[in-house]
Amino acid sequence: MTIAVAILARAAKAAITLLLIVILNFFLIHAAPGDPAMVMAGEAGAADEQFIQQLREQFGLDQPLYVQFWNYVSGVLQLDLGYSYRQQMPVLELILDRLPATLLLTLTAFGMSLLLGIVFGLAAAARQGRWSDSAITSMALLFYATPLFWVALMAVVLFSVHLGWFPAFGYGTVGAGFTGFELVLDRLRHLFLPALTLGLFFMAVYLRMTRSSVLEVSQMDFVKTARAKGLAEGTIRRRHILRNALLPVVTLAGLQAGQLVGGAVLTETVFAWPGIGRLMFESLTARDYNTLLGVFLVSAAMVIVFNIITDIVYRLIDPRI
C-alpha cells in the first residue's frame, strides 16, 4: 500500500513536471529564428513575402503567440500533439510509428551497457592493483573519452565494410520479405552495431562506478563483521557487498537512462535508424515545430518513467528504503 501511494504521488508530480516542460519547450522553440513557412518557401524556390504569408496562415503562425500557445496546450491535454505539415500526418501518429524502433535501440543499449558495466566493474574490483584492473579501467576511459559519432563511423568501417559481419545502415533488409525467426534474426543483425555504439559510452560509466562502489563498500564495518562471523566469501560478496554497492549504480543508471534518447539522435542519424532521434534531427532542420515539441514531450515522459522505475528498483534491491 505504501509503494502504491508513493507511485501515485510520483505520478502526480510527473504530470505537473510534464506540463511545465510543455510550456518551456513551446517558448524556447518559438524563440529560435526562422519558422516552417520560411524553410518550405525556400525549398520551393518561392521566397516572396506573399507566399510566405500564405504558408504562415496555413500553419497558424500568423496568430498571436499566446493564441498559438493556448491552442497547443489545450491540444496536448487532449492527447492531440498537432499536425506535421512536413510529414503530412498527425504528430502523435508519426511518433508512435517511430517510437518502437527507438525503444528497441535504447533499451537494448541500456541493458547491454548496464550488464557489461557491472560485470567488468566487479572483475576490476576483484583484481584491484593488478594489470587486468588497469586494462579494464583504461578500456573504460577510452570508450568514455571517444566521441559517439566517431565510434559509430569506425564500427561501420570495421564490422560492415572490412569484415562484412553486420549491415551498416537501416532497420531491416529492404525487400527481403523475411518472416518469423528470419525476421527476428535480420532485426538483430541491424540492431547490433547501433546498440553497441550507444552502449559503450554508458558501459564505461557504469564500470567505473561499480568498481569504486564495490571497493568502498568492501572496507565498511558491516563487511568486516560478516567476515569475523565466518561467513563464506561468496555470501559476503553477494548479500553484503554487491547489494549495497549497486545502489549508486542504480541511481546513475536511472538518471542516465533518459539520456540514451539524446545519444540516439547521433546514433540513429549515422546508422539511418528510423527512430524518434532521427525524426528530431529532421524536424529541427525543417523547423517542424509541432513534431519537435511532440518528440521533446515524449522524451521527457520517458525520462520521468525511468526515474519512477529506478525508485521501484531501489525497493527491490534494498527493502529498507
N, C-alpha and C positions, 0 to 999 in steps of 0.2 A: 504493500500500500504506500509506503514511504517513497519507494522508487517511482511508482506511478504518479504521485503528486509532484515529485521533483521533475519528472519528464514533462508533465503538463505545465509547470511553471516555466521550464526552459522553452517550451513551445510558444508560450505567450510572449516571452521576451524575444524569441526569434521572429515572431510576427511584427513586433514593433521595430526590431532591427532592420528587417526587410523593407518596411515602409520608409524608414529613414534612408536606406540605401537607394530606393527608387527615387526619392526626392533629390538626393545628392547627385546621382548619376544623370538625371534629367538636366539639371542646370549645368553640370560640367560638360556634357555633350553639346549643349546648345551654346556654351561659351566659346567653343572651338571655332576657328574661322572656316568659312565655306559651308555649304549645305548640299543636299542631294540634287536640288534643281540646277545649281551651277555645274556640278560634276556631270550630270546627264546631258545638259545642254552642251558642254564642252565635248563630250563623246559624240554627240550628234552633229557637231560642226555648225551649230546654230546658236551662238552665244549672244544673240541680240537680246536687248532688255525685255522686249515684248514676249518672246518665247520663254525666257526665264521666269517672267511674272506669271505666265500661264501654268508653268510647272509648279510654281510655289502655291498657286491657288488650288491645283490638283492635289498636292500633298498636304494642304492645310497650313503651310508655312507662312502664309500671308496674315494669319490671325495673330493677335497679341500673344505674348509669351505666356501670360497667366491663363489664357483660354486653352492654349496647347497643353499646358501643364495639367489643368483640370481634366481635359479630355483623356489624357494619358493615364493619370492616376485613377480616375473612375473606371477606365477600361481594365487596368491591372487588377483592381478589386473584384472585377467580374471575370478574371482569368482571360481577358482579351488583351494581348500584347501588341495589337495593331496589325498593320498590313505592310509587307515589304514590297515596295514598288520596283525594287531592283530584281527580286526573285519572282515577283508576280504571284505571291501566295501569302496566307496569313503567317505571322511570325511564329506563333505557337506551333503551328503545324510544321513549319520549317525546322524549328529547334528540336521538336520531338522526332523528326526524321533523322537528324544528325546526332542526337544525344546518345543513342545506343553505341555508336562507334567510339565516342569519347569515353563513355563509361567502361567499355571493354578495354580500351587502351590504358586509361588511368588506373583502374582497379588492378589490372594485370601488372602494371609497372609498380604500383604501390605494394602489392603482395610480394612481388619479386624483390623489391628493394628492402622491405622490412625483414623478410626471411633471411636473405643473404647478409644483411647488415647485422642481425642478431647472431647468426651462426659464425661469421667471421670475427665479430666483436668478442664473442665468448672464446674463440680459438686464440685470438691475440692476447686476451687477459690471462688465459691459462698458460701462455708461453711468454709472460712478461720478461723483458730484457733479453730474449733470445733473438737470433737472426730472423726467425719466422715472424715474430712480433713486429720487428722493424719492416719486414717485407709487406706485411698486411697493412700496417698503418701508412706506409709510403704509397701503396696502391690506392688506398682511400684518399689520400691527399692529392694524388694525381687526378683521380676522377672528379674530385671536388673543385679543383682549380681549372679544369679544362672546360671551355665554353660548350654549351649543349649543342649548338648548331654544328660546331666543328666535329664533335663526336659522331653526330648523325651523318655528316658527309663522309667521314672516314669509314664508318660502318658500311655505308653503301659501296664505297670503293673496294673495301676488303672482302666483305661477305657476298656482295652481289656481282661486282664487276670482275674481280680476280678469281674468287673461289666459286661463284655461281651457286652458293648454297641456298640463299633466300632471295625472294623478289625485292626489288629496290623501291617500288612505289605501289600505291593503291591499296584497296581494301580486299580485293579478291581478283582472281584471273578473269579478265573480261571475255565474255562469250564462251567460257568453258562449259557451262551448264552442269556444274557439279551438284550432286545431291547427297544427303546422308553423311556418312563418315568422310567421304572425299571432300565435301564442302567444309566440314569442320577442320580437316587437315589443311586445306587451302587457306582458310582464315588464319590458322595458327602460324603458317609459314609467312604470311604477310604481316602478322602481328609481332613476330619475334623481334625484328630489328627496331621498330619504333618503341616497343615496351622496354627493350634492353637499354636503348639510348636514354630514355626518360628515367629509367630506374637506377642507372649507375650513379647519377649525382646524389640522389637521396639515399642510396645504399651506403655511400661514403659517410654521410652524416650520421645515420643510424649505427654504423660500425664504430665510429669514434665515440659516440655517446654510450653505446653498450659497453665498450671496453673500459672507459673511465668510470662508469657507474658500477660495474662489477668489481673493479679494483677498490673503489671507495667503500662499498658495502662489505667487502671481504675483511676490512680492517675494523669493523664495528664490534662493539662489546657482545651483542647477542650472538654473533657468529663465533666468537672466541668461547662463549659459554656453551654453545652447542658442541663445539669440538671437545671441550673439557668434560662434557657429559658422555663422550664416547660415541656419538652418532657417526654413522658412516659418512664418508666424504661425499658420496653421491647424493645422499639425502640432504646434507648441508647445502650443497650447491643448488639442488632443485627447489627445496622448500624454503630455504632461508636467504640465500644469496640471490638467485635468479628472480625469485618472486618480488623482492624489494628493488632489485636493480632495474627491472623492466618498467617501473612506474615513470621515471623520467623519459624513457624511450617512448612509451605510450603517449605521454604529454606532447613530446616533439612530433611524433607521427600524426597525432590529431591536429596539431597546428599546421603542419606542412601538407596534409592530405589535400586541402583545398588549393595549395599552390601548384599541385600537379596540373590543374586546368591551365594555369598560366604557362607552365612549361610545355603543355601540349600545343600551344599556339605555334611555337617553333618546330616542334617535332612533327605535328600534322602538316605544316607547310612544307617541310623538307621531304617527307615521305608521301605527300599527296594523300593523306589520310582524311576521309570525309567526315570530320567531326566538327564540334562547335568551336574548337580552337581555330581551325582553318576558316570557318564561317566568320568568326570575329575579325580575322585579318582582312578577309574580302570585304566585309561590311565597313571596316574602318577606311579602306582606300576609296570606297564608293560613297562614303558619308551616309550610309543607310542607317539613319537614326533609330528607327523602330527595332531593327534587327540587333543593333549594338546594345540597346537598352535591354532587350529581351535576353541576350546572351549574358550580359552583366548580372541580371536578376537571377537567372538560373545558376550561374557560377557562385553567386553569393549564397543562394539557398543550399548548394552543395557543401560549401564551407560550414554553414551552420549545422547541417545534418551530420557532417563528420565530427564536429565538436560534441554534439549530443551523444553520438556513438562512443566517442572517447570517454565521456563520463560513465557510460554504462560499462565499458570495458574495465574502467577503474574498479568498479564494484566487483567484477568477476575476478580480477587479479588479487585484490585485497578487500575482503568483506568488511574490514574495519572502517573503510572510507564511506 
